[in-house]
Amino acid sequence: MKVLVFNGSPRGERSNTIQITGAFLSGFPEGTEIRQVDVYRSDIRPCRGCFSCWGKNEGHCVIDDDMQAIYGWIRESDTIIFSFPLYFFGMPSQMKALTDRCLPLMIPYDGDFTTDENASFHEFRKSETGEKRFVIISSCGYVKAAPMYPALTKQLELIFGEHGFTALYCPEGELFLFDQARRQREGYLSDVRNAGEEYARNGSLSEETRQKLARPILSPKGFQKITAVRWADKQKMLREPLE
Ligand SMILES: Cc1cc2nc3c(=O)[nH]c(=O)nc-3n(C[C@H](O)[C@H](O)[C@H](O)COP(=O)(O)O)c2cc1C
């Protein structure tokens, strides 16, 4: 299996989300080839909207930057993981720039219209890129994932089709920064590792697994203590045990 991981957090290796992605990948079988691209460290310029990739330069982008190597890595991978924090209910800007620059890999829109609202509106050129599996791993700051992700989920459904991707949304991302929450975090990461095993085996995650991983890692009260310290510098609160 060849896996390409896009780390779309500006925090690089200190990203909360990439720690979750690392646990997910630790459930993949030995011998899995993994390549990681740190999106914020890469030279990925915004799409110019010239449509050259759907016209005279069919399938190719005219911008000469790191995307040229990335197109090759996308083509040769069978599983692509997008790992990023939730920013304003969507993906961070550099991740969006990368997404826009994937237009050359998509079939051009030719005026046809679909009545299937669950289909992808930006289908990959599968004859050139092969069948791919897409996984989205995202963490957010809020105590629950469900109310935070409807806009991103809709966007992903329009891009990949309703059943064309697997999403793993994790609440309370900021507690990855605090040692006091280590026990709860390790329990969570162990569930994520099991989810990685399940995904490598079945190519999907059960609803039960996705629900399990969307649950709060700490009780909302415990999480509030942590965020209070972070935002209001109330250090003394950390001496109290967390639930
Ligand atoms: C600019 C910005 C916007 C954010 N928007 C949201 C948001 O809409 N909802 C939310 O729950 N968390 C939001 N967050 C919090 C991050 O999603 C959260 O801290 C995440 O775990 C960071 O992950 P990372 O370490 O992988 O970058 C935002 C953070 C930043 C910096």
PDBQT file of the ligand as one rigid body, heavy atoms in Angstrom, charges set to zero:
ROOT
HETATM    1  C1  LIG A 301      -7.579  30.458  12.649  1.00  0.00    +0.000 C 
HETATM    2  C2  LIG A 301      -8.184  29.356  13.461  1.00  0.00    +0.000 A 
HETATM    3  C3  LIG A 301      -9.518  29.007  13.259  1.00  0.00    +0.000 A 
HETATM    4  C4  LIG A 301     -10.107  27.961  13.999  1.00  0.00    +0.000 A 
HETATM    5  N1  LIG A 301     -11.416  27.644  13.780  1.00  0.00    +0.000 NA
HETATM    6  C5  LIG A 301     -11.994  26.658  14.505  1.00  0.00    +0.000 A 
HETATM    7  C6  LIG A 301     -13.375  26.342  14.324  1.00  0.00    +0.000 A 
HETATM    8  O1  LIG A 301     -14.073  26.878  13.465  1.00  0.00    +0.000 OA
HETATM    9  N2  LIG A 301     -13.932  25.397  15.141  1.00  0.00    +0.000 N 
HETATM   10  C7  LIG A 301     -13.190  24.732  16.100  1.00  0.00    +0.000 A 
HETATM   11  O2  LIG A 301     -13.752  23.886  16.809  1.00  0.00    +0.000 OA
HETATM   12  N3  LIG A 301     -11.871  24.975  16.255  1.00  0.00    +0.000 NA
HETATM   13  C8  LIG A 301     -11.253  25.931  15.484  1.00  0.00    +0.000 A 
HETATM   14  N4  LIG A 301      -9.913  26.201  15.658  1.00  0.00    +0.000 N 
HETATM   15  C9  LIG A 301      -9.104  25.371  16.584  1.00  0.00    +0.000 C 
HETATM   16  C10 LIG A 301      -8.269  24.293  15.859  1.00  0.00    +0.000 C 
HETATM   17  O3  LIG A 301      -9.043  23.584  14.928  1.00  0.00    +0.000 OA
HETATM   18  C11 LIG A 301      -7.681  23.298  16.888  1.00  0.00    +0.000 C 
HETATM   19  O4  LIG A 301      -6.883  24.014  17.781  1.00  0.00    +0.000 OA
HETATM   20  C12 LIG A 301      -6.875  22.176  16.244  1.00  0.00    +0.000 C 
HETATM   21  O5  LIG A 301      -6.773  21.090  17.156  1.00  0.00    +0.000 OA
HETATM   22  C13 LIG A 301      -5.465  22.598  15.847  1.00  0.00    +0.000 C 
HETATM   23  O6  LIG A 301      -4.851  21.493  15.221  1.00  0.00    +0.000 OA
HETATM   24  P1  LIG A 301      -3.328  21.446  14.722  1.00  0.00    +0.000 P 
HETATM   25  O7  LIG A 301      -2.458  21.442  15.948  1.00  0.00    +0.000 OA
HETATM   26  O8  LIG A 301      -3.256  20.166  13.963  1.00  0.00    +0.000 OA
HETATM   27  O9  LIG A 301      -3.068  22.656  13.868  1.00  0.00    +0.000 OA
HETATM   28  C14 LIG A 301      -9.329  27.246  14.945  1.00  0.00    +0.000 A 
HETATM   29  C15 LIG A 301      -7.973  27.595  15.131  1.00  0.00    +0.000 A 
HETATM   30  C16 LIG A 301      -7.411  28.639  14.418  1.00  0.00    +0.000 A 
HETATM   31  C17 LIG A 301      -5.954  28.992  14.659  1.00  0.00    +0.000 C 
ENDROOT
TORSDOF 0
